[in-house]
């Protein structure tokens, strides 16, 4: 079994959502998603990659299962990074990519996640980690 971490760039007001599924639905034609949130982008990282970069996630985040704001990644569950945390994560990922030996695939995926984190901040835009 392969352990994967999904990181979704979503738009919507997560404070009004009770986190029962579905969060969003992908349209088969590749268009924008329908559901409570709009899916703008996504990156899936293997657990080994997340483990190697875990220090990058030591930033402000929200854990909806405990309804608390704290620091870090809820490894086995949902973690939400709002605009400030999302921006800091992008900076941390870019710095870590300079100091870690990564495969080409890992590098591309992490670069994609860093780019997602650096996108312009629109109202109700956040990064959603689904856990493993």
Backbone torsions as a table, in degrees:
resi	resn	phi	psi	omega
1	UNK	NA	131.7	-179.1
2	UNK	-96.0	127.0	179.5
3	UNK	-90.2	124.5	-177.0
4	UNK	-125.8	147.1	173.9
5	UNK	-114.0	121.5	176.3
6	UNK	-94.9	132.5	174.1
7	UNK	-118.8	119.0	-175.7
8	UNK	-116.1	132.8	170.6
9	UNK	-91.1	112.4	-175.3
10	UNK	-119.0	152.8	174.7
11	UNK	-123.2	131.5	-178.4
12	UNK	153.3	176.4	-178.5
13	UNK	-100.3	97.4	-176.9
14	UNK	-66.8	-20.1	-179.5
15	UNK	-71.4	-16.4	178.2
16	UNK	-98.5	0.4	-173.7
17	UNK	-104.2	139.8	-178.2
18	UNK	-93.6	8.3	175.2
19	UNK	59.9	32.3	166.3
20	UNK	-94.5	147.3	-174.6
21	UNK	-81.5	155.5	4.9
22	UNK	-86.9	144.6	174.0
23	UNK	-72.6	-42.6	-176.5
24	UNK	-157.1	165.8	174.5
25	UNK	-129.5	133.5	177.3
26	UNK	-83.5	135.5	172.8
27	UNK	-79.2	141.2	-177.8
28	UNK	-67.0	-25.7	-178.2
29	UNK	-83.5	5.4	177.8
30	UNK	82.0	6.4	179.0
31	UNK	-77.3	-170.9	-179.5
32	UNK	-65.6	156.4	-175.3
33	UNK	-85.5	158.7	177.5
34	UNK	-115.9	150.5	178.7
35	UNK	139.3	-164.7	-178.9
36	UNK	-65.2	-38.1	178.5
37	UNK	-115.6	157.5	173.2
38	UNK	-99.7	123.4	177.2
39	UNK	-82.3	118.7	-179.0
40	UNK	-99.6	-32.0	-178.5
41	UNK	-165.5	162.1	177.3
42	UNK	-154.9	150.8	175.1
43	UNK	-138.8	137.1	176.9
44	UNK	-115.2	123.4	179.7
45	UNK	-113.2	142.1	175.2
46	UNK	-69.8	149.8	-178.7
47	UNK	-56.7	-38.3	179.6
48	UNK	-59.3	-38.9	179.1
49	UNK	-67.6	-44.3	178.7
50	UNK	-61.7	-41.9	178.7
51	UNK	-59.5	-39.1	-179.4
52	UNK	-70.9	-22.0	-177.0
53	UNK	-112.8	14.3	-169.8
54	UNK	-56.7	-31.9	-179.2
55	UNK	-65.4	-23.5	178.2
56	UNK	-65.8	-23.0	-175.6
57	UNK	-89.7	5.8	-179.8
58	UNK	-82.5	63.4	-177.6
59	UNK	-134.7	172.2	-179.2
60	UNK	-58.0	131.6	-180.0
61	UNK	-150.9	170.7	178.2
62	UNK	-124.6	132.0	177.7
63	UNK	-107.9	104.8	-176.4
64	UNK	-68.4	-22.5	-179.8
65	UNK	-70.8	-30.9	176.5
66	UNK	-104.3	-5.9	-178.5
67	UNK	55.9	43.2	-179.1
68	UNK	-130.5	150.5	170.5
69	UNK	-94.9	136.6	179.8
70	UNK	-156.8	-156.2	176.1
71	UNK	-120.8	147.3	172.7
72	UNK	103.8	-179.3	-175.6
73	UNK	-103.5	128.4	171.4
74	UNK	-78.2	92.5	-169.0
75	UNK	-54.2	-44.1	-176.1
76	UNK	-97.0	0.6	-176.7
77	UNK	-145.1	-164.2	-175.3
78	UNK	-74.6	136.7	171.4
79	UNK	-132.6	137.4	178.5
80	UNK	-118.5	128.7	175.4
81	UNK	-111.4	113.8	176.5
82	UNK	-79.9	-173.6	-169.3
83	UNK	-54.2	-46.7	-177.9
84	UNK	-64.5	-49.1	179.2
85	UNK	-64.4	-38.0	179.9
86	UNK	-62.9	-41.8	179.2
87	UNK	-66.3	-44.4	178.9
88	UNK	-63.1	-36.7	177.8
89	UNK	-63.3	-42.7	178.0
90	UNK	-59.5	-42.5	178.4
91	UNK	-64.6	-46.4	-178.6
92	UNK	-62.5	-42.1	179.2
93	UNK	-63.2	-42.6	178.3
94	UNK	-61.3	-41.1	178.9
95	UNK	-66.8	-43.3	-178.7
96	UNK	-66.8	-31.2	178.6
97	UNK	-64.4	-25.5	179.6
98	UNK	-76.1	-24.7	-172.7
99	UNK	-110.3	-5.5	-177.6
100	UNK	-108.3	145.7	171.4
101	UNK	-85.9	116.4	-175.2
102	UNK	-125.3	149.0	172.2
103	UNK	-69.8	164.5	179.3
104	UNK	-60.3	-40.6	179.6
105	UNK	-65.0	-46.1	178.2
106	UNK	-59.7	-46.0	-179.0
107	UNK	-57.8	-46.8	-179.1
108	UNK	-62.9	-43.2	-179.5
109	UNK	-65.9	-42.9	179.5
110	UNK	-67.4	-39.3	176.3
111	UNK	-60.8	-42.1	176.8
112	UNK	-61.1	-43.0	178.5
113	UNK	-64.7	-41.7	177.9
114	UNK	-61.3	-40.6	178.3
115	UNK	-65.4	-39.4	176.1
116	UNK	-59.0	-43.4	-178.1
117	UNK	-66.5	-24.8	-177.2
118	UNK	-93.3	-1.9	-179.9
119	UNK	-61.3	152.7	-179.7
120	UNK	-54.3	143.0	-178.4
121	UNK	-84.9	113.0	174.2
122	UNK	-100.3	167.1	178.0
123	UNK	-60.8	134.5	176.9
124	UNK	60.5	38.1	177.7
125	UNK	-105.3	128.1	-178.0
126	UNK	-150.2	160.7	177.2
127	UNK	-99.2	129.6	-174.7
128	UNK	-116.5	117.7	177.0
129	UNK	-98.7	126.2	-175.9
130	UNK	-87.5	-8.6	-177.2
131	UNK	77.0	178.1	179.5
132	UNK	-97.3	NA	NA
